[in-house]
Amino acid sequence: MGSFASEPALRGHGKGLKQGTWTIVALAIGPLILSYGIFLIFPMIYAFVMSFTNWNPVSMRTPLRAVGVANYSELLFKDPLFWTSLKNTIYYAALRVPAGLVISMVLATLINSLRRLKGFYRSIYYLPVLTSTVAAAIMWNWIYQPRFGLLNSVLASLIGSLGLQVSGMPRYLMDAKMAMPSIAVMSLWKGIGYDIVIFLAGLQGIPSSMYDAAKVDGATGLQAFWHVTVPLLRPTIAFIAITGVIGSLQVFTEMYIMTQGGPVNSTRTIVYMLFDQAFVNSRFGYASAISFVLFAVIMAITLLQRRVLATEWAY
């Protein structure tokens, strides 16, 4: 009888435990969900709504009114600067992402093959990632300085040691053709350490038996790299390629610090145009439209990348 009488009490106690657990879970993740909604979801919805208006919070003389799809129509069909900015952004991504993939994969493979000092080289390559982008951009501005910069000084010394004469040194950030590649080089120096660390993690997940089998089959080191390492790094390559493209399409700080979008708009990217329209021209509604067009471009390119890179792999 005593055991039967205690069952309702036990059930009630279990129910209380479940309620207490849910209370703890709610208290733990509730603030996170709330902050996520306040600082991410709400601003996105608000910006999307404002992209259909003439929103200008700076001017009190401009009443807020709906303009329909006028912002999107102007952006896509009447503003040639948008297409210039889009072309520049894609050009930057085309320079930055493939070069970063190849260089970081090769360096990571070399570091992984070392018997000693792996941690030292990994740390050395990762140090630039920890530096401020603003500080790195200012430093590279000095390196690229035409007359007294480090790069041209080294080039002048090398040319002089060969007994040659040069009429003029490169004007990296002042030349419309050289400005974007110069910024891409700076970005590679700044961010390649991150890619190396990711590749090292992928390399350490490859079974050594795969390389042993390749040696038994008579494969050289280069053949083992191409037929074993690269295929088994496919998930890592896909991750770095997708995140690299997303980051490259949102590039802003480097251009703002180093060239201010010049010369002749040759380094003006979509995010730089967004910043210019919002905080210089006070056209926040138009800038909101730019942000959602950029979102659509990033989404389309990301889905295309996933489709191209989504292939099956097996150990």
N, C-alpha and C positions, 0 to 999 in steps of 0.2 A: 504493500500500500504506500509505504514511504517513497519508494522509487517512482511510482506513478504520480504521486502528488507533486513531486519535484520537477516533472517535465515542463509544465507551463512556466515555472520560474526560470528553468534553464533556457527555454525559448525566448522569454522576455529578456534574459541577460544577453543572449546572443544578438537579439535585435538591437539592444542598447550598444553592444560593441560595434555593430555595423554602422549605426547612426554616428557613434563617436569617430569611427574611421573616416566616414564621409565628411564629417565636420573638419577633421584634421586635413584631409585632402583639399577641401574647399578653401581652408585658410592658407594652405601652402601654395596652391596654384591660382587661387582667385586674384590676388594682386597682379600676377603675371598676365593673366588673361585680360584683366581690366586695363593694365598699361598697354598691352598689345592693341587692344581696341581703341584706346584714346590716342595713342601716338602713331599708329600705323593704319588701322582700318578706317577710322573716322577721317583722317586727313586725305586718304586716297579717295574716299567717296565724295568728300567736300571738293577736292580738286577736280574730280570728274564732272561734278555738277557745275562748278565755276568755269570749266572749259567751254561751256555753252553760253557764257555771259561776257560782258565787257568789264569784268571785275578789275577795279583799280582802287585798292584801299588807301593809296597815298593821297589821291586828289578827292577832296570833299565836294568838288564841283561836278564830278562825274557820277550821276546816279547809276546804281546797279540795275541793269536791264538784260533780259535774255536776248541773245543774238542768234539762237539756233546753231546751225553748223557753219556759221560764217567764219569762225576762227579756223576750223579745219579746212574749209574751202580756200581761204586765203593762204594758209600754210602750204597746202598741196598743189595749188594751181596758180597762185599769184605771187608767191615769195620765192624768187630764185635763190636767195641766200640759204633757204632750207635745204635745197638740193645740193648746193655747194658744201654745206655743213655735213650733210649725210655722206657725200662722196669722200670728204676728208676723214670722217669717222671710220668709214669702211676701209679706207686706205691705211689709216693708222692700225686698225685691227689686223689687216693683211700683212703689215710689216711686223707687228709685235708678236702675234700669237704663233705663227709657224716657226719663226726664229727662236722664240722662247722655248717651244716644244723640243726642237732639235738640239739646241745647245744644252738645255737642262737635262735632257735624257742622256746625252753623251757624257756630260760631267758627272751625273749621278752614277752612271755605269762605271766610270773610272774610279770614283770614290769608293764605290761598293767593292771593287776588285782589290783595294788596298788591304793589307794585313794589319797595318798600324795607322794611327792618326786619322781614322775615319771621322771621329767626333770633332777633331780639330778643323778639318776641312769643311765639314758640314756647318760648323759654327761660323767660320770665316765667310762662307758664301751667304749665310743667312743674315749676317750683320746688317747689310744695306736695307733689308726688309724692315728692320726695327727703326731705321732713321725716319725722320719726318719727311714727307714728300716735298713740303715747302723748302726745307733746308737742303734737300738733295737737288731740287730744281735750281736754287740760288747757286749752289756749288758748281753745278754743271753750266750755268750761265757764265761763270768765271772761266771754266775750262774751255768753253766755246768762244770766248772773247777774241775777236779777230786779231787785234794788235798785240795784246799782252797775255792772252790766254795760254794755258798749259799745253793744249793740243797743238796749236800753231807754233809755239816755241819749240816743242820737240820736233815737229816737222821741219822747221827752219834749220835746226841743228843737224838733222839727218841729211837734208838737201845740201847744206853747206859742207858737211864732211865728205860728200861725194863730188865736191867741186862744181856743183850745178848752181844755176841762178834761177830764181822764180820771180815773175813780175808781180804777182799778187797772191795772197794767201786766201784760203776758203773763208767765206763769211757765213758760217753755218746757220745761225738763227736769223740772219738778215737776208738770206737767199730763199726765194719762194720754193725752189726745187729741193733744197737741202734741209729746210726747217723741220719738216715732218719726220724724215729719217733720223735727224739728229735727236729729236725728242724721243723717238722710238728706241734709240740706243740708250738714252738716259733711263727710260722705263725698263729696259732689259736689265741694266745694271742694278736698278732698284728692286726689281721683283723676281729675278730669276732664282734667288735663293729659296723662295717658297716652293717653286716648282721642283727644285732639286730635292728638297726634303720629302715631298709627296712621291717623287719617283723612287727615292731610296726606300720608302716604306713599301712600295710595290715590288721592288727588286728583292727585298728580304722575304717576300711571300712566295717567291718562285722556288720550287723544290730543287735542291742541288742535283737530284737524280736526273733531272732533265738535261743538265749540262754534261753529266757523266755519260748519258746515252748518246748525246751529240758527239762527244769525243770518241766513243766506241765506233760510231758511224764514220769517223774520219773528218768531222767538221772542223774547220779552222775557227779561230776566235771571232772573226768577222761574220762567218757563216752562222755560228752559234748565236751571235747577237741578233742577226737579221731573222733567223728562222725559229729561235727559241725566245729570246728576251722580248723582242718587239711584239710578237703575237700575244704573249702572256701578260704584257703590260697594256693591252688594249683597254681594259676598264680604266686604268690610271690615265692613259692618253685621252680617253673620252672625257674624264672629269676635268683634267687640266685644260683641254681645248674649250669645253663649254664654259667653264668659269672664266677662262682667259678672254673669250669673246665677249661675255657679259661685262666684264670689267673694262675692256677696251672700248666698248660702245658707250660707256659712261665716263670716259676720261674727261677731266676738266682741269684739275689743279696744275698739271704740268704746262698746259697751254696758257693758263691764266698767269702763271708766274714767269714763264720763259719768253713768250712771244705775244701775249694778249690777243691771240687769234691771227696775228699777222705772220709774215708780210703779205699784204694783198689778200687777206682772208684765207691764206693757204693752210693755216692750222686752226681755223675756227671749226669746232666740232658742234654736235647737236646740243650737248649739255652746256657748252659755252654760249650758244645762241639762246638757250633757255634762260640762262643767268642774265644775259644781256637784255632780253625782252622783259624779264621780271623786275630786275633791280636797277636797270639803267633807264629803260623806257616806261617802266611802271605798268606794263601790259600783262598783268597776272593771269587774266583769262586766256590770253593768247599763249602765254608760257605754259599754262596747264594743258592746253591742247598739244603743245610740243611734247610734253612729258608723256602723254598717252600714246602719241604716235611713236615715240621712242620705245615705249613699252611694247607696242605691237611689233615693231621691227625686231627687238630683242627676242620676243616670244617666237616669231617666225623663224629667225636664224637658229635659235636654240632647238626648236623642234626638227628643223632640217638637219642639224648636226647630229641629234640623237638618232635620227633615221639612218643617216650615213654611217655612223659609228656603231650602231646597235647590231652587232654580229655575235654569234655564239662562240664561246671559247671553252676549252676543256684542258685540264692537265693530263 
